[in-house]
Amino acid sequence: MLPDRGSTAVRLWLIAAVLLSLISYYLLVYQTSRTDFSSILIYYLVLSTVYILVIRTLDANLLQWALAAAILFRISMLLAVPELSDDFYRFIWDGRLLAQGISPFADLPSELMADPLFNASPLDQLLYEGMNSPNYFTVYPPVSQMIFLLAAKIFPDSITGNVIIMRLVILLCEAGSLWLIIKILKGYGLQSKKVLVYAWNPLVIIELTGNLHFEAIMIFFVLLAIYGLQKNQWKLSATSMGAAIATKLIPLIFLPLLVFRMTWRKVAGYWLLCGAVVLLFFLSVWNPELIDGMRSSLTLYFQKFEFNASIYYLVREIGYVVKGYNVIQEAGRLMPLITLLIILAMSWYSGKIMSWPNAMLLALTVYLLLATTVHPWYITPLVALAVFSELKFPIVWSLAIIVSYAGYTEKGFHENLILVVVEYLLVLIAALWDIRKAIAAGVFVKT
């Protein structure tokens, strides 16, 4: 039984929770490989249990201590080379190319390594061997590329050095995100301690700080855009949203949601300023092959890659029955169009009944449910946006999606569809519970 809130016992319990979490994060991030799913699951269950207890029971008077602990969890991973993700190999590769004046949008890694004129070092060979997409052009937008370049310039011959620089940038953005969440919560008249929903979330900590996914930077800029609009500073908001899009393209889906929240003149100005910021960032890494390279990789992403999907997997099974083959190419073209149409419809409806963050949350949910690929870190923006609502399904999803790691084995990747079904059943149950509560009470906060 947990101690009563506000008692000395709660302080002692918080200390115990911090120590238990630190040990679990150390074992998971420093000592566990991606193919050791049983260990991943055990440590994650411990972290998830502590997380749920903290966000449900912690006294507001201990908020500063809890936030300090959340930062400590992230700092404790500073020296870790990611074991649960291999994306960082591509990050370092792109940065090294930029440092040599070579565009990562113009040349495939496999082509460069086969070119006798390319002066490949032993480090390049190591990065190439660790890369999961040597036959695809990079898909990382310019803000991410600038950070890759910064790391490569500071540590040109060290994987660990590159990792540390990138992680420091992520740590700064995560600290900024926590500050912004508290400011936004106060602006909506919500309790500041709700920041713990994001601050202590184990998926957020592991995937962003631990595994070096740049959703952390995108989330910071999206939150800054929300804060700017909340303060009626639409130029700050548009500039920040442009930076978010130039970090990860996904925030593009948030722009239509503004149509019925401002005058048409302001909406047009917002979009133009946001577009100008995105354009300036892309011009900083401009290469004649940039557009073709990104388009090629994005097309392959939507029409070839499959991972941990929900509705798409149902469509795929129907395709096998009706057409006798995998319909990913047709579905990969059609489902993004359906997503866009739903979000456009939401822009009118959501503008009347809910805040921009809550509309973003639902738009992103639609995108993820119709996506062919849903990696665990894709859920982290949902967790950030869930802080501003009473919806629980993003939290449930962030805890359940860890089962997607079961597909990584010593013999290669093989997805366990039973676990995928379990994951989405849990999300569905949580969503139905949220809908029931929303109908009964109305939980959305209107701007």
N, C-alpha and C positions, 0 to 999 in steps of 0.2 A: 504493500500500500504506500502511495506517495505521501510525503509530508504536506501539511497544510500550507497554502500560499502565504508568503510573508514571514514564515518562521525561520529560525536559524537553521533548522534542518534542511530547508530548501536551498540555502547557500551551500551547505555541505553536499547536498545532492547534486547541485550544479557543478561543483568541483569534481565529484565522482564522474559525472556525465562527460565533462571535458577530458578527463584523464582516459576514460574508456574510449572516447572518440579518437583521441590522439593516437592511442595504441592501435586501434582498428585502422585508421587512415595510414599509419606507418606500415602496417602489415600488408594492407591492400595495395598501396601505391609503390612501396619500395621492394616488397618481397613476393609479390604475386604476379604470375604471368597470365596473359589473356586466355590461355588454354586451360587454366586451372579453375574451372567454373565452380567447383564445390567450395573452394576457399573464397572466391569472389562472393558467392551467395551468402556464406556464413558471415563474413565481415560486413557485408552490406545489410544483412538482416539486423545485426547489432547496431549499426549506425542508424538505420531506419527507425528502430525501436526507440533509441535515445532521442532521435529527432522528433518523433511524434510526441513523446513525453514532454520534451522541452517546449514545443510550440503550444501545447495544451495546458501546461501547468505553471510555466515560469512567471514569476511576479514582475510587473513592470518596473519595479525599483531596481531589479537586477539586469535591466536591459543593456546598460553600458558594458557590464561584465560579460554578458552573453555575446555581444557584438565583438568585444575584444577577443573572446574565445574563437569566434567565427573567423576573424582575421588570422589568429594564431594557427588554426587548422590549415589555412591556405599557405601561410609562410612556412609551415613545417614541410611542405612539398617542394621548396625552392630548388633543392639539389637533385630531385628525382628525374631521371630520364624515363619518359613514359613507357610503361610495359603493357598497358591496356589498349593502346592505340599506336598505329604506325604512321599516322598522317604527318607527324612532325618531320619525318624524313623529306617529304615533299616541300614543307615549309623551308627547311634549310637549303634544299636543292635550289628552289626558286631564288632565295636570297643570294646564294653564291653566284647564280647566273647573272642577276642584276648587278652584283658587285663587279663582274667582268664585262659589263656592258652588253650582255646577251639577254634578249627578251624571253621570259619563260612562256609567253603566249605564242611564240613563233616557232619553237623547235621542240619536238617530242624528246623526252629523255632517252628513249631507245635509239632514236636517230642520232642524237649527239654522241652517245657512247659508241656507236658504230662508225662515227666519223673520225678518221685518222688525224684530222686537223684540230679536233677538240682535245685540248690538253687536260685529259682527265687525271686527277690525282687519286691516291689511295682512298682519301675521304670521299671523293665523288663516287668511286666504286662501291664503297660501303653504303652511301646514301641510296645509290641506284638499286642495290640488292635489297635494301629495306623498304623501298617504295612500293605502294600497292597499285600504282597507276602509271607505270612507265610508258605505256602506249597511248596515253591521253594528254592533251594539253591541260595546263593548269586552269582551274576554275576560280582561283582566289582573286578577288577584286583589289584595287590599288591600295587601300588603307592597310589591308593585310600584307600586301607586297612590300610596302614601305617598312613595316615592322620586321619582315623577313630580311630586308636589306640592312636595316640597322643592326640586327643581330650578326649578320655575316660580316659587316664592316668592323664591329668590335671584336668578334672572335672568328677570324677567317678560317681557322684550322681546328676548331673544337666543337664537337656536337654538344657536349655539356654546356659550354659557354653560350652557344646559340640558344639552347633550351632555357638557361637562366635569364637571358635578356628578354626573351619572349614572355617568360613567366612573370618577370618583374612588371612588364607592361600590363599583363592581365591582372596582376595583383592591384596595381594602381586603379585600373578600371573597375575592379570588383569593389574596392574601397569607395570609389566614387559612386557606384551603383547603390551601395548601402546608404550612403548619405542622401542621394536623390530619392530613394524609396521613402525614407523618413519624411523628407520635405513634401513629397507628393501625398503621402498618407495624411499629414497634417492639413494640407490644402483641401482634402476631401472630408476632413473631420473624422478620420479613422484613427484607431489606436496605433501608436508608433511601434508597439511590440509586434505588430503583424509583420514587420521587417524580418523577423526570425524565420518566417515561412521560406524566404529565399536565403537568408544568411546561413542557416544551419542545414539546408537541404543537401543530403549526401550526393545526389546526382550532380547538382550544380558544382559542388566543391571538387568532386572527382573528375568530372568531364571537362570543366573549364580550367581550373588551376592545375589539376593533376595531369590531364591529358592534353592540355594546351590548345583547346578549341577556342577559336576567335569569336564565337558567339558572345563571350564575355565582353568584348569591345563593342560589338553590335548592340548588346543589351544596354550598355552604358549610354550610348548615343540615343537609343530609342527612349530611354528614361529621361534623358536631357530634353528630348523633343516633347515628351509629355509634360515635363515641368515647365518648359517655355510656353506651351499653349495654355497651361493652367494659370500662368502669370500674365496672360495676354501679350506675350512677347512672341508673336508668330514668326518673326524673322530668325530669332534664336532657335525656335522649334524647327523651322524649315532647314536651316543650316545643319542642325544636329541630325535631322532625318536623312539629309543628303550624305552625311558622313557615315551613318548607319548602313545605308544602301551601298556605299562604296567600300564597306567592310564585308558585308554579306548581302546578297541581292534580295533576300527574302522580305525585308521591310517594304519593298515596293507594293506589297499587297495591302499595306496600311493606308496608302495615299487616297484610294477611293472613299474611305470611311470619313474623310473630312468634308465631303460635298455638302452635307446638310448640317454642318456644325458652324460654318462661317458663311459670310456673304460670298457670292460668286467671284467678286473682285479679289477678295482675300484668298479664296481657294486658288484662283489663277496665279496670284502673286506667290503663294506658298509653293505651288507646283513648279513655277518658273525658277524660283530661288533654289529650291531643292534640286531641280534638274541641273542648274548651273553649277552647284557644288559637286554633284556627281560627275559632271563633264570635266570640271577642273581636275578632279582626282584622277580620272581616266587619262586625261592629257598628260599627266605627270609620268605615266608609264606607257605612253602611246607608242605603238608599233603598227606598221601597215597590216600585219597579220593578226593583230589583237582581236578584232571583231570575229574573224573567221575561226580563230582558235577557240575563243570562248563559246561561240555558237556551236562548234563541233562537239566540245566537251559537254555542254549543257544538253544537247540533243542526245548524246550517248547516255547521259545521266538519267534523263526522263524515259528513254526508250530501250535501255538495256539493263540498268542496275535494278536489282530487287533486294530488299532487306526489310524484314519486320513490318510489312505493310498490313493494312486491315481491309478496307473495301476493295483495293486493287486485287488482293489475293482471291477474294470472292469472284471478282470479274474474271480473273485468270482461270479459275476452275470452270466457270461457265464457258469460257472460250475454248478450253480443252474439250468440253462436251459438245459444243455446237460446231466449232471449226476444226477441232482436232490438233491444234497447235497453240503455243504460247502467244497471246495477243498483246504482248507488252508494247509493240511498236504502235499499234492502233490506240491502245489505252493510254500510252504515254503522250500521245497527241491530244486525245479527247479529254482526259481527266483534268489537265491544267485549264482547259477552256471551261469546263464545268465549274471548276474552282473559281475562276474569274467571274462567271455569271452569278454565282451564289454570293460572292463578296460584293458585287455591284448592287445586287438586290438588298443585301444587308446594309449598304451605305444609307439607303433611305430609311429603312426600318430602325436601325440601331441609333441613328441620329436623334430619334424622338424619345428613346426610352433608356439609353445607357450612356455611360462615359466612354470616351475614346479608348482608354486602356481595356475596358471590358469588351468593346467592339473588336479591338485588336486580338484579344484572347480568343474570341469566337472565330474570327477570320483565320487566325493561325491554326486553330483546331480543324477547321474545314480543310485547309491546305494539307495538314498532316494526315487526316483521315483518307484523303484522296491521293496521297503520294504513293509512289512505288517504292520509295526508300525512306525509312524512318530510323535513323541512328539515335542512340540514347541522348546525345547532346542536342539534338533537334528539339527536345522537350524543355530545355532550360529556359528559353524565353517565355514559355507558358507559365513556368513557376514564377518568374518575375512579375508577369502580368496578373497572376492569380492573387498576388498580395493585395490587390485593390478591389477584390470581390470576396464573396463568401463561397465561391465555387470550390469544391474539393476534388473534382476529377483530375485537374492537372497535377495535384499532389499525389494522388493515387497512381497516376500514369508514371510520374517520375520515380516512384518506388517499384512499380511492377515491371518497368521496361528493362530492368537489370537482367531479366531472363533471356534477353536477346543475346547476351554473351555466351549462352550455352552452345551456340553454333560454332564457336571457335574451338577446334581440336588440334591435336598433334598431327593428324592426318589431313588437315585442311578444314575448310568451312563447310558445314552441313547444318542447315537451319532446322530447328526442332519446331515443327508447326503446331504440335500440341501445346507447347509453352507459349507460342504466339497467340493461340486461341485463349489460353488462360489469361494472358496479359490483357487482351482486349475485352474479355468478359468482365474483368475487374474494373476496367475503365468504363465500360457500359453501365455496370451497376452503379458506380459512383456518379456518372452523368445523369442517370435516371433519378437518383436520390437528389441531385442538385436541381433538376427540373421540378421535382415534386416540391422542394422547399421554395423555389423561385415562384411557382404558381401560388403557393400558400402565403408567402410573405413579401415577395418582390425584393430581391437582394441587390440589384444593380444600383450603383451610385451615379446619379445624373450630374453632368458638369453644369 
